[in-house]
Amino acid sequence: MAALIERLNDLPADSFDALVAESEQAGWRFLRRLTEEWASGANRFDRPGEALLAALVGGRVIGVCGLNVDPYAAAPCVGRVRHLYVLSAYRRLGFGRRLVGEVIGAARGRFDSLRLRTDNPAAAQLYERLGFRRCAGVAECTHLMELPRRRDRGPG
């Protein structure tokens, strides 16, 4: 099944309704929070290095994943993977892996590391398969990925 991964600059009306409804039925509120923060302007994924990505099948949004500057880190070179969700009918087909892979790609060259927090064991396994490692003792963080250091170009 082919999907297009697209960077969103806007949240078209109703495009996230199915994601929000399904996630809330499962007890997750983070997609409702994403849409509310977008509507209020609190988080539009528009700071340097940030991105909101959607997986689309036949023009329908079936998954989402975001990248923010980590609000819990003291340094702006730490990114945070946010709001990964794929509709249940489309899971185990590689869409989550593709979304997170695109987020990692977008983070390279801008962030030195990526952090995230998940309470979902299946999501934790996905992140670990993609190279994140469990971390302990870091506030609001269950998983971490160090990215290759950016090389500063000197003279010559």
C-alpha positions as CSV (number, residue, x, y, z in Angstrom):
1,M,0.0,0.0,0.0
2,A,1.6,3.3,-1.1
3,A,1.6,6.3,1.1
4,L,2.8,9.7,0.7
5,I,4.7,11.3,3.6
6,E,4.1,15.0,3.6
7,R,5.3,17.9,5.7
8,L,2.3,19.9,6.9
9,N,2.2,23.7,7.0
10,D,-1.4,23.7,7.8
11,L,-4.0,21.4,9.4
12,P,-6.8,21.2,6.9
13,A,-10.3,21.1,8.4
14,D,-11.4,17.6,9.5
15,S,-8.1,16.0,8.3
16,F,-7.3,14.7,11.8
17,D,-10.8,13.9,13.0
18,A,-10.4,10.1,12.5
19,L,-7.0,10.1,14.2
20,V,-8.3,12.1,17.2
21,A,-11.5,10.0,17.5
22,E,-9.6,6.6,17.4
23,S,-6.8,7.7,19.7
24,E,-9.3,9.0,22.3
25,Q,-11.3,5.7,22.2
26,A,-8.0,4.1,23.1
27,G,-7.5,6.5,26.0
28,W,-4.9,8.7,24.4
29,R,-5.3,12.5,24.4
30,F,-2.2,13.6,22.7
31,L,-3.7,14.1,19.3
32,R,-6.5,16.2,20.7
33,R,-3.8,18.3,22.3
34,L,-1.9,18.5,19.0
35,T,-4.9,19.9,17.2
36,E,-5.8,22.3,20.1
37,E,-2.2,23.6,20.3
38,W,-2.1,24.1,16.5
39,A,-5.4,26.0,16.6
40,S,-4.3,28.2,19.4
41,G,-0.9,28.8,17.9
42,A,0.9,27.3,20.9
43,N,2.6,24.7,18.7
44,R,2.7,24.9,15.0
45,F,6.0,23.0,14.5
46,D,7.4,26.1,12.9
47,R,10.5,26.8,14.9
48,P,13.9,26.2,13.3
49,G,14.3,22.4,12.7
50,E,10.7,21.6,13.6
51,A,8.3,19.6,11.4
52,L,4.9,18.0,11.4
53,L,4.6,15.0,9.1
54,A,1.6,13.1,7.9
55,A,1.2,9.8,6.1
56,L,-1.5,10.0,3.5
57,V,-3.2,7.1,1.6
58,G,-5.5,8.2,-1.1
59,G,-5.4,11.7,0.2
60,R,-6.6,10.6,3.7
61,V,-4.4,11.3,6.7
62,I,-3.7,7.9,8.3
63,G,-0.7,8.8,10.5
64,V,1.2,11.6,12.0
65,C,4.5,12.3,13.7
66,G,6.1,15.6,14.8
67,L,9.5,17.0,15.7
68,N,9.9,19.9,18.1
69,V,12.7,21.6,19.9
70,D,12.6,19.6,23.2
71,P,10.8,21.9,25.7
72,Y,12.2,19.8,28.6
73,A,15.9,20.2,27.6
74,A,18.0,23.2,28.4
75,A,19.7,23.2,25.0
76,P,18.1,24.1,21.6
77,C,20.1,21.3,19.9
78,V,17.9,18.6,21.5
79,G,14.8,17.6,19.4
80,R,11.7,15.8,20.6
81,V,9.7,13.2,18.7
82,R,6.0,14.0,19.3
83,H,2.6,12.7,18.7
84,L,3.3,9.5,16.6
85,Y,0.0,7.9,15.8
86,V,-1.1,5.6,12.9
87,L,-4.7,4.5,12.5
88,S,-5.1,0.9,13.7
89,A,-6.2,-0.4,10.2
90,Y,-2.8,0.8,8.9
91,R,-0.5,-0.5,11.6
92,R,2.2,-3.1,11.0
93,L,2.5,-1.9,7.4
94,G,5.6,0.3,7.9
95,F,3.9,3.7,8.2
96,G,5.0,4.4,11.7
97,R,8.6,3.4,10.8
98,R,8.5,5.7,7.7
99,L,7.1,8.6,9.7
100,V,9.7,8.3,12.5
101,G,12.4,7.8,9.8
102,E,11.4,11.0,8.1
103,V,11.5,12.8,11.5
104,I,15.0,11.4,12.2
105,G,16.1,12.6,8.7
106,A,14.6,16.1,9.3
107,A,16.5,16.3,12.6
108,R,19.9,15.4,11.2
109,G,22.1,18.5,10.9
110,R,19.9,20.5,13.2
111,F,19.7,18.5,16.4
112,D,22.5,16.6,18.2
113,S,20.0,14.2,19.8
114,L,16.3,13.2,19.9
115,R,14.3,12.4,22.9
116,L,10.8,11.1,23.4
117,R,8.5,9.7,26.1
118,T,6.1,6.8,25.6
119,D,4.1,4.6,27.9
120,N,3.1,2.3,25.0
121,P,5.1,-0.9,24.8
122,A,4.5,-1.4,21.1
123,A,5.7,2.2,20.4
124,A,8.7,1.6,22.6
125,Q,9.6,-1.5,20.5
126,L,9.3,0.5,17.3
127,Y,11.5,3.3,18.6
128,E,14.1,0.8,19.8
129,R,14.1,-1.0,16.4
130,L,14.8,2.4,14.8
131,G,17.9,3.0,17.0
132,F,16.5,4.8,20.1
133,R,17.8,3.5,23.4
134,R,16.0,3.5,26.7
135,C,17.2,6.2,29.1
136,A,16.8,6.6,32.8
137,G,17.1,9.6,35.0
138,V,16.1,12.1,32.4
139,A,13.0,14.1,33.1
140,E,10.1,13.5,30.6
141,C,12.2,11.1,28.5
142,T,12.0,7.3,28.1
143,H,14.1,7.0,24.9
144,L,17.0,8.8,23.4
145,M,18.9,8.8,20.1
146,E,22.2,10.5,19.6
147,L,22.6,11.9,16.1
148,P,25.9,12.3,14.3
149,R,27.5,15.6,15.3
150,R,27.2,18.5,13.0
151,R,30.6,19.5,11.6
152,D,31.4,23.1,11.9
153,R,33.0,24.4,8.8
154,G,36.1,26.3,9.6
155,P,38.2,28.5,7.3
156,G,39.7,26.9,4.2
